[in-house]
Amino acid sequence: MKRASSCALVAACLSLLAAGPSTQAWSQQASSTASPSLDYEFFKAKVEPVFLAKRPGHARCVVCHTFNNAPFHLVRLSPGATTWNEEQSRRNFELIQKVAQPGFEGSKLVVHPLAEEAGGDPHHGGGQQFTSKNDPDWQTLNAFVLGAKLK
Ligand code: HEC
């Protein structure tokens, strides 16, 4: 009896070791019902348009972030296209997870393009795209990170 249970313990430890750090992947946390997760439909309908929108005095996110090497990267638009197709959107949704951790308010996606005075990072190569947290587009990004679903 005693022997059997210690065996089970060893087996459990071994399997943990084998799984390695990837067991802490965000995707796994997000799959539990208690923690927020990123919603693809919300991303496609609400978030991608934010990346395509022109803000006065700024270049659009899509202009830099399809070409530069920043951790935030988007798929290039097809020639002549003004938005992403389904397959490209799916890919964008995977790529965004590098800068959007579900439920984490400090995610780079929301903090980096936000003005420092409003609680954002001091420097962004693309400028202070959002001067305050009241900006509706910023609120869309924030809602997405916090797990908003399309209604
Ligand atoms: C003029 C080009 C330009 C535009 C437009 C731009 N960015 Fe950036 N962005 C950069 C550059 C360059 C970096 C890498 C250097 C840095 O961290 O600022 C970057 C980095 C980032 C990062 C990654 C930060 C990190 O360290 O993980 C995020 C997130 C980001 N930008 C979000 C945005 C969003 C959202 C928009 C649109 C609202 C936007 N950017 C528009 C140039 C741009």
Residues whose N, C-alpha, C, O or C-beta is under 5 A from the ligand:
A	BS01	HEC	A59 R60 C61 C64 A70 P71 F72 V99 K108 L109 H112 P113 H123 H124 G125 G126 Q129
